[in-house]
Amino acid sequence: MKQRVSATLATLLLSQLCVLHAADAPQKSLPRPGVVFQVQGHTAFVILPPAQSTNRPIPWVWYAPTLPGLPGKEEQWMFERFNQAGVAIAGIDVGESYGSPDGRVLYSALYAELTQHRGFAPKAVMLGRSRGGLMTLGWAAENAEKVAGFAGIYPVCNIASYPGVTKAAGAYHMTAEQLSTHLAEHNPIDRLAALAKAGVPLFAIHGDIDDAVPLNANSGEMRKRYEALGGKMQLIVPAGQGHNMWPGFFQCQELVDFVLTQAKRASLTLASPSDYQVVQRSTQDKGNIVIEGVLSAADTNAATLEARIAANGTNGEWQKLAASFQQSTFQATVELPAGGWYRIEVRALSGDKVVAEAVVEHVGVGEVFVIAGQSNSANHGEERQAAKSGKVVTFDGKRWQLSNDPQPGASGGAGSFLPPFGDAMAQRFHVPVGFIACGIGATSVREWLPKGTRFPNPPTLTGRVQQLPSGEWECKGEAFAMFVARMKQLGPHGFRAVLWHQGESDANQQDPTRTLAGKLYREYLELVIRESRRELGWDAPWFVAQVSYHVPGDEASPEIRAAQASLWKNGIALAGPDSDALKGELRENGGKGVHFSGPGLREHAARWVEKVAPWLEQQQAMQPPK
């Protein structure tokens, strides 16, 4: 994490930048000195406290609506108190969006800007005035893990109450009838469950004679529903007050106290492990889990981190983590037995007091495989498959999820062999199994080459290659770059092996000039293997299947099959299954197609198990794959 300068210096530097580019800078009047900038073409602002610790993220409150003239002089009193307590204020003008998806996208853009580039804490306190409640609550409902609390001044919580479905529909790019049908998917008052589950506290001050935003249909109804969900909400109802500028709404000490308590409360956010993540075991019996995250609004020098592991519903003992801190970001490693799912709890203590906690419900130590190639390695089978064991997952580059077809990260929207393969491996080895699915339908090995690799004749599809003035062709490198990047996300020795299933698009093409000679297939696939290993920095094992089948009557290419087998014989790769042998009812469309039928996918999975499982059992010491 980049070292942060103090807020005073940051304000000065940003102010000077604004002066240098005054002609282009967005203009906005604020109730306190602040910095105005743009996020995706929309005016945003931050009002920083006069002094800020340089080694902690900046606690902040997120105000809405940020329309011309808002925030205004009414907010000055509470903004002063926020700043005096070291809390920043931020906002972005998303227009009359009424909590719509368009507005929520812009909110996420501001969040990324502030937390990734301006040193703001990973959790904000949302502060919605009137219709600002729709945007702040709407975004909070789908980002509960990024919210420390919500406070409202006569906030709109219910689209049906204000502005009404008819008026709001345009912001949602729907007709009034369509929005009515989908209202529960967008209406903040109908989407409180995630906030309650995350333990996010709510606060509102709302007059009892408010005709514009009626109390009972908004804050009152929200408290009733939130408490029914197990959440906590404080509601202050000034008697005889409506939707007005009464100073008591804007100089409410209870609101200020609530915001400061939540903004400055220590929070613990975990970046690793993720829910349903499988970590590659390092030996037969164990593996190392990296616990990484951010401890904000806490003195990291005085904080102690502890972790507790639960297995089969039984909690282990709390153990101190040997965590290394870089400002508020921490990292530690915990050794766990092979198996799962485990529940991992992490807590931060100041002395004997627990100041922040986080939980990941499903973490496993097992086997991870990277799947690559063309359509029969991806989601093009005739029948979608589903993992039955509950111990098979797939990582799409951002999150882990149960491995039901279609597999995220691979092309196609139908079936794959991964779920039944994963179930069989999980049952055989008694550990969870994870996949990184990278297959791309109809690809030639030429399309998987590193960028700039040249070859004499193009594949049938040319979107990933280009012709040079010399007449030669070269690969653009897009598939290779994606493939390597996905593997690198797992870290050194972060997976067991690559399973490669490809060859149909290089064998026996209708245009003979697009067919690849066996010698070149061998040369190009070896290059992909060696260059990927070089990029990774370790010799990841590869299994290469024998693949060249098209349709009945065009069932094999001896050249391509020999090229694939030569990689095994020379020790460059391990032998995968002979999938050309899967014919008849094992192929789609009654045996007439190239892709596998439902039974074919399951048989394909079984053939992979026959090759991979014995090899895995032979890894006696189960050291990191080399």
N, C-alpha and C positions, 0 to 999 in steps of 0.2 A: 504494500500500500504506500502511495506517495506520501512523503512527509508534508504535513499541513502547516501553513503559516497561520499566525494569529488572525482572528476575524478582523481586527482593526487594519492590519496590513492588507488583508485580502480585499477589504472594502476600498482602501486607498488605490490599490492596483486596478481594481475593476472600475473604479470611478475615473481613473486616468484613461483607461481604455475607452470608456464611454465618451470622454471628451475628444479623444483622437478621432473617433468615428461618429461624431455627433450627428452628422448628416444622415447616417444610416440607422442610428440607434432608435429603438422604440421609445415613445414618450409615455409617461404615466405619472400622475400625481399620487403620492403616498402620504399617509398620516405621520410617518416617521422616515428619516433618511434611509434610503435603501438602494438597491441595485436593480435596474430594469434590463431585461434581455429577452431574447426570443427562443422558443422551443418549437420546432416544426412550424415556424411562421406565426406563432401565437405569442402574445405578450405575457411574460412571466416576471416575477419579482421575488427578491429575498430582502428581508430586513434583518440584518445581523445584530447580535448583542454587541455592546461596546468592547467587551473583552471575552476571549474564548480560549480554553485550554488547547494547547497545540497537540496533545496526545490522545484526544478522545473525539469521537464523532459529535457533531453539533446537534443537540436536541432541538426539536422544532415542532411548530404547530402549522397546520395546512389550512389556510382560510379560503372560504368560498361564500358568495360568488365574487369573482374578480372581473367585474364589468367596468366600463368607464365610470370613474367616480367611486368605485368600491375596490378595496376597503376605504372608508371615509373617516371623517373626523370623529364619528361616534365610536370607532374602534381604537382611538388613540389611547385612551386611559388604560385599557387592558393590554394593548400592544406594548406600552411603556413598561408595564409590570412583567410581561413575558421577557422582554429584553433585559431588564434589570436583574432578572433571575438567571440570565445566561441562555435563554431560549430564543431561537430565531423564528421568524414568520415567513411563510412562502405561499405563493399562489400562482395560478395561470388562468388566463381568460379563455374559456372554451365556448363563449357565447351562450345563447339560450338553448342549452343542450338537454336540460331536464334529466340528467343522469344517463344519457344515451350511450351506446357503445362507442360512438365517435368521440364523445367527451372523455370516456374512460380510457381510450387509447392515448389521448393527449395527457391525461393524468399519469399514466404509466411512463410516458416519455419524460415528464417533469421529474417523476420519482427517480428514474434512471440518471437523469442529469445531476440531480442534487446528491444522490447517494454514491454515485460512481465517480463524479468529477468535482464536487464541491464540498466533500467532507461531512455531509449530513448523516445523521443516525439512520439505521435501517428501519426504524419504526417512527411514525409520525402520529401526532394527535390531530385528528380531523376536527375542524371548527366550521360548522355550517350556519350561516345566517339566512333565515327565510328559505328561498328556493335553492340556496347553496347546500341545503341539506340533501337534496336529491343527488347532486354530484358527489359530495363527500361520502355519503352513506352508500351510494351505488358503487363507487370504486372500492370502498372498504369491504363491502359484502363479498367481493371476489378476490380480495387481497388481505384477508384477515391477519395473515402472518406478518404484514407490514404495518399494522395499525396498533398504536399503544392505547388509544382511547378515542371516543367521539364526544364532542360537546356541541350543543345547538342553542341558538337564540331563535325562538319560535320557528324551528326547522320544519321544512316540508319533508315528510317521510313517506308520503302516499300520493302517487301520481294521480290516482282517481279523485283525490280531494283537491289538489292543485298541481298543475294548471288544468287538469282534466284530460282525459284520453284524447279527445278531439284536438285540442291545442298542442298536446305533446307529440302527436303521431308523426308530424313532419320531421322532427328531430331524430326520430327513429327510422325514417325512410319507410314508413308503413302507413296504411290507411288506419282510420280510427278502429275499424272492425278488426283488422289484423293485430293492432296493438292490444286491444281488449282480449283477444284470444291468447296472446303471449305475455300479458301483463305480469303474471307471477314470475316470469323469467327475468324481469327488469326492475320491478317495483321494490324499492328498498325495504319496505315494511314486510314484504313477503320473503325476504332473503337474509334473515337475521341469524339463521342457524349456525353458519360458519363463524360468525363473530362470537356467538355464545359459546361454541365449542372451544374457541381459542381463548376464552376468558377476557375478552375486550370489554372494559367498563364503559357505560354510556352516561351522559348527563344532558339535561335540557332545562331551559327556563322558558316558560310558555304561558301567556296570559289566558285567563279563563273566558274572556269575551272576544277572542280572536275570530273575526268573521272571515278573513281572507284565508287563513290557514287554521281551521278549527282544531282546538286542543284535542278533543276526543278522537278525531279521525287521524291525528298525526302523533304528537308526542305521547298522548295518553294511551292510544292504541299500541304504540311501539313498546311502551313500558310493560303493558299487559302481556303482549306476545313474548317479549324478551325474557321476562321473569318466568313465563311458562316453559321457556327453553333452558332455564337454569342460569341465565345471565343476570347481571346486576346493572340497574339503572337508577340514577337519582333524578328526580323531577321536581322542580320548583315551579309553583303556580301562583304568580302574583294576582291578587284579587282585583277585579275591575280594570284589567289591562288587556288591550287588544293588540293589533298588528301595528305598532306605533314606535316612536322614537323615545319612549320613556327612558330616562337615564338609568333606571334600575336594571334594564336589560343589558346595558353595555358597561355598567360599572358594578357588576355582580362579583363580589369577592369569592363566593362559592365556586363560580365558574373558573375564575383565575386559579384558585387553589386546586381545583380538579385538574385543569390543564397542566399546571406545573408539576403536580404529583405524578401524573402519567408520563409527561415528557421526560422527566428527570429520573424516572424509575429505571433501574437497571434492566436491560433486556438481553437475552441470550438467543442468538439466531445461528442455527447450524447450516452450513453449506455442505458438509459431509459428515456422516453418510446420509444418503437420501432414502426415503421410504421405498422398500422393496429392492434395495441395492444388493447385488451379490458381489462379494470381493473374492478374487481368485485366491484359493488356499495356497500357502507356500510349502507346506508339507502335507502328508496324508492326514494329519491330525489337527492342523491349526492354520490360522492366517492372521494378518494384521489389518485392523480397521483404523483408518485415519479419521480422527474427530477434529473437524475444523469449523470455525465460525467466528462470530463477532460478539464481543461482550461490550455493550454500549452503556453510557451513562453510569459507569462504575469506575472506581479506582483500580485499574488492572494491576497496579503494583501491590495492592493490599488484598486482591481477590485470590481465592483458592477455587480450583475447578475439581469437581468429582464426577465420577460416572458410576452407574449401576446397571448391570445387565440382568434382564429377566429371560428365562428360558422355560418353556412349557408352563407358563403362568406362575413360576416361582422366582421371586426377586433374589438376586445375589446381594453381596455387601457393597456399600459405597466404597470406592477406592479413589485415592487422590490421583489426578492426572499430572504427569510430568509435562505440562504445557509450556510451549514457548510462545511469547507474545511479541507481536510487532504492532505497537500502539494498541488498538483495541482488537486486532485480529489474532486469534490463537490457533495453535495446532498441537495435537497430541496423537499418540498411537496406542492402541489397545490390542493385545493379543487375545484372540477368541478361538475356542475349539471349532473345528469344521462342523458345519451344521446350520441350523436355523429353522424357523425364523426366531431371531432375538429381538427383544425390545430394549433399546438403549436410552437411558435417562441421563442427562447431564445437568449439573447444577453449579451455580457460582455462589460462594460464601464470602461474607465479610465478617471475619471472626467466626462466631458460631451461627450467624444469621444467614439464612438462605435469601439471596437477593434476586436471583433469576434462575429460570429452569427451561429446559427444552427436552422434547421426547421425539424419538424416531421409532415407529411401531414395528417395522419389519426390516431386519438386516440379516443377511446370510453370508456364510463363508463356504464357498463351494467351487464350482467349475464354471468358467466363462469361455464362450466360443464366439469367434467372429465368422459370419457367414457371408460369402461374396461369390460373384459370378453373374449368370444371367437368369432368365425367368424362372427356371426350376430351383434356383436358390432363393427366389423372392416370393411374391404373392400372386402367382399366376396359375395355381392348381385349381382343379374343377370344384373343390369343396373346401370351405373354410374349416380349419381344425381349431380345437380349443384344448389347452392344457388341463388335465384332470387332477393332477396331484396338488395344485396350489403352491408348488415349489419351483415353477418355471417362469422366468421373467425376461423382458426385453428392454434394452436401453436405447432410446431414440436420439441420444446426444444431449438431451435436457433432463429427462426424467425416466425412471424405471417404472414398468407396469407389468401386470400379469400377461403372459405371452399367448394371447389369443389372436388368431388371424383377423385382419391382415396385420403383418408385423410392421411396426413403425420403423421408418428408416429405409425400407426396401420398396421397390416399385410394385405396382399392381394392387388390386383391392380384393383378391380372392384368397386361395388357400396356399399353405406352405407345409413343409415337412417338419418345421421346428417344434411345434407343440408336442407331437408324439415322440420325437427324438428326445426332447428335454424330459418328458415324463419317464421314459425308459432309463435315461442316464441318472435322473434323480432317485429312482427306485433302486437302481443297481449300486449306486455309490453313497446313498443315504445323505446327500447334500443338495442344497438348492442349485439350480442351473440357470445361468444368465446368457443372453444372446445379444450381439450387436449385429443387426441385419443390414447389410450393405448392397444386396443384389440389385442389379438393374436389368430389366428385361431386354432381350434382343441384342445385347452387347457382344461385340467381338473382343478378343483379347487385345486387339490393336487400340480399342477405346479405353483400356485400363492402363496403358503405358504412361510413364512419367512424361510431363510436358516437354515437347520438343523432340521426342523420339521419332525418327523417320522410318518410313517403310515404302516399298515400291507400289503396292496396289491397295486401294482403300477397301474398307468393309462395305457391306450392303447399305448400312445407315451411316451417314457422314456428318451428323450433327456434332459429334465430339472430336472430329478430325478436320484437317484443312489441307488444301493442296498448295504447294509452294510454286513459285515461278519456274523452278527447274523441272516441274512435273512430278517430283516426289511428293509424298504425303507425310504429314506429321500429326501427332496426337496433341490435342489441346491440354491434356493432363487433368481435366476436371474430375473424372472418376477416381484417378489415383490420389489426387489431393484430398478428396472427400474421404476415401478409404483410409489413408494414413492419419488424417485428422481424427476420425472416429476411434481408431485404435489408440492414438496418443492420449485421448481423454482418460483412458484406463490406467495410464502410468506404466513405468517399466515392469515387465512381467505381469501385467494386469489381466492377462487372459491365457487360456491353456493352449489354444491352437486356432489357426484359420482353416475353415472348411471351404474349399473352392470347388464350385460346380459350374462349369462353363465349357463351351466348345461347339454347340449347335450352330452358332452364327459364323463360325469359321469353316465349317465342314459343308461340302457339297452344295454350294449356293447356286441359285438359278442362273445367275450371271457368273460363269466360270472365272472371270477376271477378279471377282470378289472373294473367291475361295482362297484360303490360306494354306500354303504348303506346310506339311508336317514339320519340316525342319525349322521353318520360321515360327510356327506356333510354339515349338519347344524353346526357341531362342527368346521370344517375346515374353512368354510366361515366366521363364527363368529370370528375365530382367525385372519383371514386376515383383517377383519373390525377393530377389536380392536387394533391389532398391528400397522396397518397403522395410526390410530388415535394417538396412543402413539408416533409413530415416528414424526408425524406432530406437536404434541403438542396442538392439539385442536380437538374437536369432530365433524369432518366433517360429514354432513348428507349423508346417503347412500340410494339410491333406488335400490331394488332388484326385478328383473322381475321373473315371473314364466316361466321357460325355460326347456324343456326336449324333444321336438319334433325331430324326425328323418325323417321319410318318411311315406306315407300313410300306415296304418296298424301298425305303431309304432309311435303313436302320443302323448304319454304322459307316464311319470313315476310318479305314485302317490306318491312314496317315496320322490323323488327329489322335486316335487311340494310342498308336505307337509313341507319339510325342509325349502324351500324358504319362504313359508307363515308363518312358525313359527318365523322367524326373524322379520316379521312385528308385529305379535301378541305380541311378547315380547319386543317391542320397540327398538330393536337393529337397525332395518332398516325400511324404508318406503316402501310402496307397489308400485312396478313397474307394468307394463302391463302384461297381460297374453298372451304371444306371441304364446303359443301352440295353441291358438284358431285361428291363422291365417293359413288357409289351402287352398287347391285347387289352383286357379289361382294366389293366393298370394305367392305361392312357385315357385321356379325356375323349368325349364325343364317341363313346362306344369303341375306343381303340383306334380312332382315326387321327387323333391329334398328337402334338408334341408334348403338351403338358400332362401332368399326372392327374388321374381321377382321385376320388377320395380314398379308395383302397390303395391306389398307387402311391399317394402321399405317405400313407402309413407304412407301406412296404419299403418305400424309399428311406423313411426314418429308420426302420429296422436294419436296413443294409448299412446305414451310417453307424449305427450302434455296433454292428459286427466288426467294423474297422476301428472305430475310435476306442471302444471300451477295453478290448484286450491290450491295446497299446498303453492306455492309461493305467491299467492294472500292473503293467510291467515297470512303471516308474516307481521303483521300490522306495527310494528315499523321498519321492514326491517333492523334489527341489523345484525352484522356479523354472519354468520351461526355458530351454536354451536351444 
